[in-house]
């Protein structure tokens, strides 16, 4: 099982270019969504997304904080997080199809499918669901 690359939403691209997002100072979160979610290129806000994993079994609605995100490079800039995103299932399973990165004000930056089949990813009670960021960074802007 391998996740897909992070896909920027249309608004996420614009928000990067017009300075709405400040990648190394803004607070970003990562949340998990079900296969029935409406996440896609046209998504703009976290509040407009449907079918997030329920607030249960070790998952808290809204996801968890990332970062701080780090930037490296000059002509090609790599954005990274020193820590992976980890949830531990407790009292039941955590199941998700998508992960979404969004800014704390609610603007969506990007998303990925957690299994490129595509299929749901499940962490059963007592196990962890980990989004291990690529050793080369979450994404690169060139």
C-alpha positions as CSV (number, residue, x, y, z in Angstrom):
1,X,0.0,0.0,0.0
2,X,1.3,3.4,-1.0
3,X,-0.3,6.8,-0.7
4,X,-0.6,9.0,-3.7
5,X,1.3,12.2,-4.0
6,X,-0.1,15.3,-2.3
7,X,-2.5,17.1,-4.7
8,X,-3.0,20.9,-4.3
9,X,-6.5,22.2,-4.5
10,X,-7.0,25.0,-7.0
11,X,-7.5,27.5,-4.2
12,X,-4.5,26.0,-2.3
13,X,-2.3,26.9,-5.3
14,X,-3.7,30.4,-5.5
15,X,-3.3,30.8,-1.7
16,X,0.4,29.8,-2.0
17,X,1.1,32.3,-4.8
18,X,-0.8,35.3,-3.4
19,X,0.7,34.9,0.1
20,X,-2.4,33.8,2.0
21,X,-0.4,30.8,3.2
22,X,2.9,31.4,5.0
23,X,4.2,27.8,5.1
24,X,6.8,28.3,7.7
25,X,4.8,30.4,10.2
26,X,1.1,29.5,9.7
27,X,-0.4,26.6,11.7
28,X,-1.3,23.6,9.5
29,X,-3.4,20.6,10.5
30,X,-3.9,17.2,8.9
31,X,-7.3,15.4,9.1
32,X,-8.6,12.1,7.9
33,X,-11.7,11.7,5.6
34,X,-13.8,8.7,4.5
35,X,-14.2,7.4,0.9
36,X,-17.5,9.3,0.7
37,X,-15.8,12.7,1.3
38,X,-16.2,15.4,-1.3
39,X,-12.5,16.4,-1.2
40,X,-11.2,17.4,-4.6
41,X,-9.5,20.0,-6.7
42,X,-12.4,22.4,-6.2
43,X,-12.3,22.2,-2.4
44,X,-11.6,25.5,-0.6
45,X,-12.3,25.2,3.1
46,X,-12.2,22.5,5.8
47,X,-15.8,23.5,6.8
48,X,-16.9,22.7,3.3
49,X,-15.6,19.1,3.4
50,X,-17.9,16.2,4.1
51,X,-17.4,12.9,5.9
52,X,-14.4,13.3,8.1
53,X,-13.7,10.4,10.4
54,X,-15.9,10.5,13.4
55,X,-14.7,12.0,16.7
56,X,-14.0,8.6,18.2
57,X,-11.6,5.6,18.5
58,X,-8.5,7.8,19.0
59,X,-9.4,10.3,16.3
60,X,-10.4,13.9,17.2
61,X,-12.4,15.9,14.7
62,X,-10.2,18.4,13.0
63,X,-7.2,16.1,13.0
64,X,-3.8,17.0,14.5
65,X,-1.3,19.8,14.2
66,X,1.6,19.6,11.8
67,X,5.0,21.1,12.2
68,X,6.2,23.4,12.4
69,X,6.7,23.0,8.7
70,X,10.2,23.7,7.5
71,X,11.4,25.2,4.2
72,X,14.7,24.4,2.5
73,X,16.3,25.4,-0.8
74,X,16.2,28.5,-3.0
75,X,15.2,27.9,-6.6
76,X,13.6,24.6,-5.6
77,X,11.9,24.8,-2.2
78,X,11.1,21.6,-0.2
79,X,8.4,21.8,2.4
80,X,8.8,19.2,5.2
81,X,7.6,18.3,8.7
82,X,10.1,16.7,11.1
83,X,7.4,14.4,12.5
84,X,5.0,11.9,10.9
85,X,1.3,12.2,11.6
86,X,0.2,9.4,13.9
87,X,-3.1,8.4,15.4
88,X,-3.5,5.4,17.8
89,X,-6.8,3.6,17.5
90,X,-8.5,3.1,20.9
91,X,-11.9,1.5,21.6
92,X,-12.4,0.7,17.9
93,X,-10.8,1.2,14.5
94,X,-9.8,4.4,12.6
95,X,-10.6,4.1,8.9
96,X,-9.9,6.7,6.2
97,X,-9.4,7.1,2.5
98,X,-8.0,10.6,2.4
99,X,-5.7,12.9,4.4
100,X,-6.2,16.6,4.1
101,X,-3.7,19.4,5.0
102,X,-5.3,22.7,5.8
103,X,-4.4,26.0,7.5
104,X,-5.8,26.7,11.0
105,X,-8.1,29.4,9.5
106,X,-9.7,26.6,7.5
107,X,-8.3,27.1,4.0
108,X,-7.4,23.7,2.4
109,X,-3.9,23.4,1.0
110,X,-3.7,19.8,-0.4
111,X,-4.9,16.2,0.0
112,X,-3.8,12.7,-0.8
113,X,-5.4,9.3,-1.1
114,X,-3.9,7.0,1.6
115,X,-3.8,3.9,-0.6
116,X,-3.3,4.2,-4.3
117,X,-5.6,1.3,-5.1
118,X,-7.7,3.3,-4.0
119,X,-8.8,1.6,-0.8
120,X,-9.6,2.5,2.8
121,X,-6.8,2.3,5.3
122,X,-7.7,0.9,8.7
123,X,-5.9,0.9,12.0
124,X,-7.6,-1.6,14.4
125,X,-7.9,-1.1,18.1
126,X,-4.5,-0.6,19.7
127,X,-2.6,-0.1,16.4
128,X,-1.5,3.2,14.8
129,X,-2.4,4.9,11.6
130,X,0.8,6.7,10.5
131,X,1.2,9.1,7.6
132,X,5.0,8.8,7.1
133,X,6.1,11.9,5.1
134,X,8.6,11.2,2.3
135,X,12.2,11.6,3.4
136,X,12.6,14.2,0.6
137,X,9.8,16.3,2.1
138,X,6.0,16.6,1.9
139,X,6.2,18.4,-1.4
140,X,8.6,20.5,-3.5
141,X,7.9,23.8,-5.2
142,X,10.0,24.3,-8.3
